[in-house]
Amino acid sequence: MKSMKIFIVTSLALVMSACATPLTTREKAAGIGALGGAAAGGIVGSTVGHAGAGAAIGGALGLGAGALVGDQLQSQEEKQKEQERQLEQTEAELERQRREIERLKIEREY
């Protein structure tokens, strides 16, 4: 159990030190998956006497699963941002057309 704690603390230290730029959603999910997988693998591995191996295997599996989930989430975020950008453009065009209609009404009155 002590080796698993050392592994987790070391992993956290490496992850935190590598964060010079903001992490993407994919990277965050991969990190969470790796840590969760390592913890679960370490617990399962300790029951059979190989906590380190269990943590390594669980971490690798968690990393892969977390990256897949994070990729899907990041794709959804990008689609949402694109839809918001299109909505803003449409709203700006509608406002421009309203101003033009008001201008034409005023011109017609004179």
Secondary structure, DSSP 8 states (H G I E B T S, - for coil): -HHHHHHHHHHHHHHHHT-SS---HHHHHHHHHHHHHHHHHHHHHHHTT-HHHHHHHHHHHHHHHHHHHHHHHHHHHHHHHHHHHHHHHHHHHHHHHHHHHHHHHHHHH-
